[in-house]
Amino acid sequence: MALGFAGFFGGFVALFLVAALGAAGWAIGQGLDGGGRVSDLREAYERGRR
């Protein structure tokens, strides 16, 4: 939803900025939480494609 609002009101640059900051926030949160690694995310994606 945030990406939609950013894209509509701010254009492509705002859309990209919100997506990049969201991904960075997710990665930092996962790291602080002791959660998964990037390889875990990739494996989950591969399982979903089957």
N, C-alpha and C positions, 0 to 999 in steps of 0.2 A: 504494500500500500504506500509506504514511504517512497519507494522508487517511482511509483506512478505519479504521485504529487510532485516529486522533484523533476521528473521528466516533463510533466505538463507545464509547470510554472517556471522552471529554471532552464529547461533545455537539456541538451546532451551532456554538457559539462557538469551540471548539477546532478544529473542522473548518475554519471560515472563517479563523481565525488561521494555521493551517498552510498553507492554500491561498494566502493573501495573502503570507506570508513566502516561500513557494516561488516565487511569481511575481516578487516583488521580487528575490530571489536570482538568478533566471534573467535578469532584465533587467539587473542589475548585472554579472553574468558576461558577458553578450553585449556590454555596453558596454566592459568592460575588455579583452575579447578582440578588440575591433575588429570584431565580428561584425555581423550584420544589424540592420536597423531594424525598427520595428513594422510599417511598410508591407510589408516582405518577408514577415513572418508572415501578414499579411492576404492577400497575393497567393498564398502557398502554400495557404492555406485555400480560397481561391476556385478554384484549380486542382484541388484535391481534390474539390470538389463537382461538378465537371463529369463 
